Amino acid sequence: MVTSSSLRLAACASVLLLSACSSDGVSRTFGFTRSVPDEFTVTTRAPLTMPPDYNLRAPQPGAARPQEMSTAQGAEAALSPTAVTAPQSAADSTGQQALLQAAGPRAAGDIRNQIAADAAGGAQDRSLTDRLTSWAKPTPAGPPVVDPGKEADRLRTNAALGQSPDTGDTPVIKPKRPGLLDWLF
């Protein structure tokens, strides 16, 4: 005769066994999940070509293949196929110079660091432990962060109206106003 304690023990054991089977490794072993290659690590090899004079040179061990492009050249070829095949001249064409002049001054050399610092300054999120142990409000660090969506809308509107991009106020992200229970949660 089965007692209620043995039923409880069997139920607990079955729950433990089922929870052990829920790992990713078991589902991958039985083929329930697909493993696809990372599309950014897959590279293509340039096709083999015959030289026009058929005088074959002996390959150099470890030397790069002459018909293969570097990663930077491959990216440039994907963006502008004619730019890779055209010979690079020392001076830019008149059209390129006009485009660069119309684009305005060059960005600062450390622009990526400045953007990262701005983004980190606007998204300060204190952990629960910090909020419980420190009753003081955090002081905002650095200048306000520009709201990218509203700024893009403002620039589009100025362009549609024929106004300068400097017209109007730059929208900034304002910190959230704390609610009644925000100090606890």
C-alpha positions, 0 to 999 in steps of 0.5 A, a space after each residue: 500500500 502506498 502511503 502519502 509520504 511516499 507519494 510526496 517523496 516520489 513527487 519531489 523526486 520527479 520535480 527534481 528529475 524534470 528540473 535537471 532535464 531542462 538545461 540547454 545541453 540536454 535540448 541541444 543533445 537531442 536536437 531541439 535547438 539549432 546551432 547556427 554559425 555567427 554571420 560575422 565570423 564567416 569569411 569568404 575566400 577569393 576565387 582562384 584565377 589563372 594569370 594571363 601569361 600562364 607563367 606560374 610562380 611558386 607559392 610562398 609558404 605563409 604569404 598572403 594570397 594576392 587576390 584576397 582583400 583585407 577586411 577593410 577593403 572587403 567592407 569598402 567593396 560592399 559599400 562602394 564596389 567601384 571605389 575598390 576597383 578604381 585606382 586611388 589617387 593622391 588628391 581627392 576629386 573636385 566632387 569629393 572635396 566639395 562634399 567634405 567642405 559641405 559636411 563641415 569640420 571634422 569630428 574630434 579625435 576622441 568623439 567615441 569616448 565623449 559619446 560613451 561618457 555622455 551615455 554613461 552619465 545619463 543612465 545612472 541606475 543605483 542598485 537596491 543596496 546603494 539606495 538602502 545604505 545611502 540616503 543622499 540623492 546622487 548628483 548628476 555628473 556632467 552636462 545633460 544628454 541629448 534626446 536622439 529621437 527628438 533631436 532628429 525630429 527637430 533637425 528634420 523639421 528645420 531642414 523641411 522649413 529651410 532653417 539652420 540646424 542651430 535653430 531651436 532648443 536642443 532637447 535633452 533627457 530629463 531625469 525621472 522625478 522620483 515617486 513616493 516609493 522610489 526611495 525604497 525600490 
